[in-house]
Amino acid sequence: RISDLILELCHQSSISIDDIDGFGFGLAAVSYDKGRELLFKELDRLNIAEKSILINDAEAAYKISCQDDVGILLTVGTGVIGIGKNSFGDFIRVAGKGHDSSDMGSGYWIGKEVLLKLSFNEAIIDEEPDLSQLRDLVYKRFKKNNLQSILEYVANHEDSLALKASIAKDAISISNENDIALSI
């Protein structure tokens, strides 16, 4: 995906990949050795590995947002992370331990909680208006009208994380009228 994006950006901007002096990548899980190794192989295939810099996505956002290396950055998206720098210039992190660990409040976490509430309470959904509203929201999101098929689809999809996170915006939008959505 990354190499396709690079090539598409070069194509759309009519710039040869060989004319670019440097590439910077702010990527989630960049410390994941196997993934980083695969990425460098792909960058090498494009002949740009030698002029590429890889850093954590949160650190990249910090460098853009806090250009004087002073400040605190909190990002909430698929995951949640808060970072800042201590007096020695080292990054200090709060949360950011992974979407499935401690990123409570992230888009992924909210979507996962909605699906859990629905699956654990499937037998009483029709009797509880707030559960019915959440179910209908999920049906609309995935264009299906069967909770079990949605759960299987999301669990087995290669972008399962993003699919779960996609539920969050809808759940938040009804939280002022839906006590279950608000509790999540």
N, C-alpha and C positions, 0 to 999 in steps of 0.2 A: 504494500500500500504506500509506504513512504517513497519508494523509488518511483512508483506511478505518479504520485503527487509532484515530485521534483520534476519529472519529465513533462507533465502536463503544465506546470507553472512556466517552465522554460518555453514550451511550445506556445502557450497563450501570450507570453510577453515577448516572443520572438527573440529570445536570448539563447545562445548556444551554451550548453552546460559547461563547455570548455572555457568560456569567457568569464565564468564566475570564480572569484578569488577565494571565497570561503563559504562554508555552510554551517549553520548553527542549528542544533536540534535540541529542543526542550521536551523531553519525553518522560512520561510516567514509567516507573519501574526500570529506569535506565541502568540501575545497579544489578538487574537480573542478568547474570553472566551469560546464560545460553542465548537469550534474546539479543543482548548487546553484540555477541559474537556473530549471530546471524545477520544483524544489521550491518556490521562492519564488512562482512563478506559481500553483502549486496552493494554497499557503498563502493567497495573495491571493484566490483563488477562494472559500476558506472564510472570508475576511475576518479572518484572524488574522496575516497577514504582519507587520503593524506591531508586534505584541506577541510576536514569536517571536525566539528566540536560537538560532543554529546554531553548534556547536563540534564539533571532532573527538571521536570516541567515546572515544579514549584520554584526552584532556584532561578530558572529562566524568567518566570513572572516577577520574582523578587527583584532581579537585576533591572528589569524594565520599569517596575513601579517604584522602587526605592534606589534611585540611581546614585545617591550618595552613600549607599550601604548603611543607611540609617532608616529604621522603620519596622513595622510589623505588617506582614501580609497574611490575610486570611482568604483562602479560596474555597468556595463551596460549589461543587459540580457533581460529577459522578462520584468523586471522593471529597474528602474534607482535609485540609491541612492548614496549619498556622505556622509561619516561620518568621524568624527574626535573626539578628546576629548578636552575639555576646560581645563583651569588650575586647576579646581576643580575635574577633572577626570570624568566629566559627558559627555555622548555622545551628540554630536551636529550633527543634521541631515539636509541635504539639499536634497530636492525631497523625494523619498521613501514614498510618500503619497498614493501609490496604482497605479496599472497599468492603471486604468481608470481615474485617477485624474490628476496628474501633471507630470507623468513620460515621458515627451516629449523626443523623441529620443530612447526610449526603443524598444526592438524587438516587443513587443505587440503594441506599439503606431504606429510604422512604418507599420506593417501589417494591423492594423485597418485603417490607412490613405489610404493605397493602395486600400483596399476594398471599402472605402467611395468614393474615386476618381472614381473608376470603376462604382459603383452603381449610383452615381450622374450624370455620363456622359455616361451612357449606350447607349443612342440614337446616339451618335457621335463616338463611339469607332472605328468603321471601317474606319472612315474618318481621324482619328488622329493616325499616326504611333506610337507615344510614348504610347498612351493609348492601342493600339492594342498589343504592345510588353508587356505591363504590364498584360493585360488580358491573353495573351498566357502563360506568366510566371505563373499566378495563375491557369490556366487550367492544366498546366503540374504538378504543385505542388500537386493538388488535383485529378489528373487523371480524370477530367471531362471536358466537353466542353460546359457547360451551366452556365453562371454567376449566374443566379437566384438559380440554384440547389446548387452551391458552397456557396452562401450567406446563404441559409437555412441550409445547412449541418454544416457550421461553427457556426452559431448562436445557433443551437440546440444541438451541441455536448458537452459532459461533459467536454472535454478539449478544449473548445472554445478559451481560453486565449492562450494556447500553439499553437493551430492551426494558430491563427492570427500571433503570434510571428514567426512561421516557415516561413512566407512570407518575413520577413525582410532581411535575408541573400541574397536571390535572387534579391530583389529590390535594395539592396546596390550594388550588383555585376554589375548591368546594369546602375547605376547612372552616370557613366562617359560618356554614350552615350544617355541617356534618360533624357530629361529635367524634365519630371514629376516626375520620381523616384528621381532625384537630388533635386527637390523642396521639396519633402517629407523628 
